[in-house]
Amino acid sequence: MNEKQIENLIYEYHWKSKEVSRLENILFGSSIPMRGLGAIEYSIEATLPKGSPLKSKKELEEMDMREERLYRRWEDYRQHVYAVELIADTLENDQLLIIIDCMMDGMSYRSIADHLRMSRSKVGEMKNEMLYQICQLCQEGQKCQFVSDLLLEKSTV
């Protein structure tokens, strides 16, 4: 995985996360939180049976072609969104976190530079440093194996 692939994945986060929400509303009727699956509950609610927000095997078999296509796209984009969130969790420098958050929001280098009151070249240097750090973590296998697998799968398709 190289720096350009990671950068593209980060910049695609903005529209893919919106598309994930839109597809969840179409497929499931509401949005499903990433961390909400498997959340621990207490009190009487914990003992009551609950249905899964995801589609059952029977429902998956009965979907028409459009729904199947939307469901496959939802799964793919949801993985990409989750991968970018994992990448962001690896950073520790506050300025690099701000840069990746701005990139995830779809901001240009110029608007990021204005936001941080820096030159565009300085933002570019910091972005390259951030991408280098992420690549190093991924090559060492720390927290990024999922991202590496995702990009490998994406390049073979």
N, C-alpha and C positions, 0 to 999 in steps of 0.2 A: 504494500500500500504506500503510495507516495503522497507528498504534500498537496499536490493539485487535486487528487481524489478526495482527500479530507476536506480541503477548502470548498470544493463543489458540494460535498455532502452537507457541510455547515450552511452554505448559502441556500441550499434546497430546503432546509428545515422550515423556513418561513411559510412557503406555500404548501409543503407537504403536511405540516401540522394542521393547517386550515382544511386541507382536503380530507385528512383523517377524520376531523370533526364532522365535516359534511357527509362523508360516507357512513359514519356511525349513525347519524340522524336518519339517513335513508334506510340502512340495513337493520338497525336495532331500535330506532325510534327515539334514542337519546344518546348522549355522549358517554363513553366509558372511560373512567380515569385510569391512567397507566398503573398507578400504584394501588388503586382501589380493589383490584382483583386479589382476593385472599386476605383482606383486611380482617383483623381480629375484632370481634364484638363481645360485649359483656352484657350482663343482665338477662332478662327474659327473651330479648330479641335473638340472643345467641343460640337459643334452643329451638327456635322456630325454623322450619324448612324454607329454603330460599331457592329460587331458580337462578341459573347462571345467566348473566347478561349476554353471553355469547350464544351463537346459534347451536342447537343440538344437532346430532348426526342426522336425525330424521329431517329436520328443517333444511340442512345443507343438501340433502338428496333431493328435496322438493323445489329447490330454487330454480328459477328460469336462467337462461343464458346471460342476460344482462346482470342479474343479481350475482351470479357466479363470477363474472368479470369484475364487478364492483368489489366483491368479497376478496378476490385475489389481490386486487389493487390495494384494498384496505390493509390486508396482512403485510404486503410489501412495504407500503409507506409507513405503517406503524413501526416496523422494524427499523427503518431509516431514522425516524424521529427518535426512537429509543436509543439508537446508536449515537446520535448527536448529543443527546442528554448524558449518556455515559462519558463521552469525550469531554464535555464541559465539566463533569465532576472530577476529572483528573487534574485540572488546573488549580494552582494555589495562589498565584500572583493576582492581586486585585485588578490591576490594569488589564491583564490578559483576559480575566473573566469578563470585564466590561467590553473588551473588543469582541470576544466570542459571542456575548449576549447581543451586542449590536449587529454582528453578522447574522446571528440567528433571527433577528428581527428584520433582516433584509436591507439594512442601512448600507449606503455606499461608503467608500473610504473617505471621501470628502466630508460626508455628514458625520462619520465617526470622529474624524479629526476635529471638526467644529465642536462636537460634543465634548471631547476630551481637551480642547484648547491646545492641540498639537498640530504639527505639520503633517501633510499626507505622507511624506516620506518616512517620518518617525512612526506613524501608524503602520505603514507597510513593513518597516523593520520589526516592529513588535509582533505583527501578524505572522511574519516569517519565523520569528523566534518561537511563537506559540505553536505553529504547525510543526516546527522541528521538534519541540518537546513532545508533542502528541505522537509524532512518528517514532521517536525514541522509545516512548512508553509502549507503543504497539509492537515494536520489534523485540522488546524485552518480554512481551507477553503479559504485562501488567494491565489488567482491567480492559484491555482492548482486543482480546481474542475474538470477542463477539463482532467487533467492528471489522477486524481483518477477515473473518469468515464471511461477513456480509458483503464486503467489497470483492472478495474472491468469487463469491456466488454471482454477484452482479456482473463481473467481467467475463464469466464463462457463459452467461446467457445471451 
